[in-house]
Amino acid sequence: MQKLFNDFDATAENEWSELRLRRWDLSASAPADAAAYSQLVGHARYLRIAIVRVRPGRALNFEAQLKIGKEALVQSLGDLDKIKPLQEVLGPAYASYQKFAAESITGTEVVIGRFLPELSNPPAEVVEVDAKFWRPAPPPAPKAATN
């Protein structure tokens, strides 16, 4: 067993597991119902995850600030080119937001992930949206070598 752990340590540089809960009240352009959610996920190819580390005891204040700035969020990667600056969106409230962020946020990270259909197990409602993507045809068998 020790050899197995040693071999694993020699091949893995980094590993972690997470469970995440999507907060619809903090999400921009949240789907209205289950069918719209299936459409959203069925057409998605990438997932943008914003990780904000907030000091202990400041989570509720952070949520309130996030709700104020929701209109500055983007729906797709293409929208990043035309995003309004947060200063323009918040107007006079921008100064208080900066003060809050400096006092409450310890760090941020944005992760862009790609859906891999061969490693995914979406529900049937999501597969129906784009079956060619979610259930791709298997690759053709290699041709037998002839001598």
N, C-alpha and C positions, 0 to 999 in steps of 0.2 A: 504494500500500500504506500509506503514511503517513497518508493521509486516512482510510482504513478504521480504522486504530488510533486516530486522533484522534476519529472518530465514536463508536467503541466506548467510549473513555475518557469522552466527554461523556454517555453514557447509563448506564454502569455505575458504581455507587457502591462496590461491594465484590464480590469473587469469590474463591472458593477451591475446591480439590478435595481430597478425602480418601479414603483406603482404610481401612476399619475391619475388624477381626477380632473377632468375638464370642468372649469367653472364657467357656466354659460353666462352668468351675470357679469363676468369680467371679459368675456370673449366678444370680439367684434364680428358683426354679421353672422350671428348664431342662427342656425336653421330654425324654421318655425315649427316643424314637426318631424316625425321619424322618416317620412318619405324624402323630405328635403335633406335630412342628414345623410341618408343612403346615397342620394345624388352627389352630395358634397364629397363624401369619402370615395364613392365609386369613380369619380373623375379626378381625384387627387393623385398626384405622382410624388409630391414632396410634402414634407411637414416642417413647418418652422416653429421651433419651441424657444420661447424666451424664458430664461431662468433669472429671476431677480432674488438676490439674497438680502433679506430685510433683517434689521436688528431685532432682537427679542422685544416683544411688547409693542411693536410698531406695525404689525400686520394689518389691523383694521384701518389705520390711517393710510397705509399704502393702498389698500383696496379702494378707499374713497378717492384717492388721487388718480388711480388707474381708471376709475369710472369717468372722471372728468376728462381724461385724455383719450378716451376710446375712439373718438372721431379721427384721431391722427393715425390710428392703426391701419394697416393695409390688408387687402384680401388675397393678394397673390404676389409672387416674386416680381412680376412685371410692374406692379404698382409702386415698387420701391423707387422707381425713377421719377415718379410724380407726387411723392409724399410731401405734404405741407410741413414746414418746420413746426415743432412743438410750440415755439415761442409765438408763432402766428396763430395757432389753434387756441392757445390758452389766453392770449392777450395779456391783460394786466395781472392775471393770476399766475403768470409764468414766474415771477420773482418769488412768490411763496412756494411754488412747486420746487424751484431750485434749492431753496432753503431746506424744505422737507427732504428732498433727495440727498442732500449733503449730510443731513443728520441721521437719516434712517436707512439708506441703502448702502450695503457694504460691497456689493459687486453685482455685475450682470454678465450674462453669457447668452448668446444666440446660437442655437444648434439647428442645422438644416439636415433633415433626414430624408431618405428616399425609400419609398415603398418597394419591397421586393416581393412580387406575387408568388414566387416559388417558396418563400418563407412565410407567407401570410395565410391566414385561414379566416377570410372575411365571411360574414353571414350571406345567405343567398340574395338578400335584397341589394347588397353592395355588388356582388358578382354580376347580377342582372344588368347593372348600369353599363358595364364594359367587360363582357365575358372574355373578349380576346386578350385583354390585359391581365385580368385576375386569374384566368385559367388558360394560360398559353399552351399551344400544342407542344407535345414533347419533341425534342430534336430528333431528326431522322437517325436511324441506326447507321453506324459506320459500315461502309462497304467492305466486304471480305477481300483480303489481299489475294491476288493470284500470282502464282510463280510461273 
